[in-house]
Amino acid sequence: MFSLKVSGMTCGGCINAVTRAIQSQDPQAMVKADLATQTVSLETSLSKTQASQLISDAGFPVSN
């Protein structure tokens, strides 16, 4: 499990978009997003780099 700092999430729709992006490549992934802290916690078989790229491609910039 790891966490990523994701900016631009403002609502449940944003969380759903991030979740769909990750689960498109790992359907079993567990995704938990916190709008207040702008963090996404992931339990996935994807690497941190892969997950970051998928979330960025969905329109939500990932920072370190």
C-alpha positions as CSV (number, residue, x, y, z in Angstrom):
1,M,0.0,0.0,0.0
2,F,1.2,3.5,-0.8
3,S,-0.1,7.0,-0.9
4,L,0.1,9.7,-3.6
5,K,-0.4,13.4,-3.3
6,V,-3.0,14.2,-6.0
7,S,-4.2,17.8,-6.7
8,G,-7.4,18.9,-8.3
9,M,-9.8,16.6,-6.6
10,T,-12.8,18.5,-5.4
11,C,-15.8,16.1,-5.3
12,G,-17.0,12.5,-5.3
13,G,-16.9,12.6,-9.1
14,C,-13.2,13.3,-9.0
15,I,-12.7,10.4,-6.6
16,N,-14.7,8.1,-9.0
17,A,-12.5,9.2,-11.9
18,V,-9.3,8.4,-10.1
19,T,-10.7,5.1,-8.9
20,R,-11.8,4.2,-12.5
21,A,-8.3,5.1,-13.8
22,I,-6.6,2.8,-11.4
23,Q,-9.1,0.0,-11.7
24,S,-8.9,0.1,-15.5
25,Q,-5.5,-1.6,-15.1
26,D,-6.0,-3.4,-11.8
27,P,-9.7,-4.2,-11.2
28,Q,-9.0,-5.6,-7.7
29,A,-7.3,-2.3,-6.6
30,M,-8.5,-0.7,-3.4
31,V,-8.5,3.1,-3.7
32,K,-9.2,5.5,-0.9
33,A,-9.1,9.2,-1.5
34,D,-9.2,12.1,1.0
35,L,-10.3,15.4,-0.5
36,A,-9.2,17.4,2.6
37,T,-5.6,16.3,2.3
38,Q,-5.6,15.6,-1.4
39,T,-4.1,12.2,-1.0
40,V,-5.0,8.9,-2.6
41,S,-4.1,5.6,-0.8
42,L,-3.8,2.6,-3.0
43,E,-3.6,-1.1,-2.5
44,T,-2.7,-2.3,-5.9
45,S,-0.4,-4.6,-8.0
46,L,0.6,-1.5,-10.0
47,S,3.8,0.3,-9.3
48,K,3.8,3.8,-7.9
49,T,5.0,5.1,-11.3
50,Q,2.2,3.3,-13.2
51,A,-0.5,4.5,-10.7
52,S,0.9,8.1,-10.9
53,Q,0.7,8.0,-14.7
54,L,-2.8,6.7,-14.8
55,I,-4.0,9.3,-12.3
56,S,-2.2,12.1,-14.2
57,D,-3.7,10.9,-17.5
58,A,-7.1,11.1,-15.9
59,G,-6.5,14.8,-15.4
60,F,-5.3,14.9,-11.8
61,P,-1.6,16.0,-11.3
62,V,0.4,13.8,-9.0
63,S,3.2,15.4,-7.0
64,N,5.8,13.8,-4.8
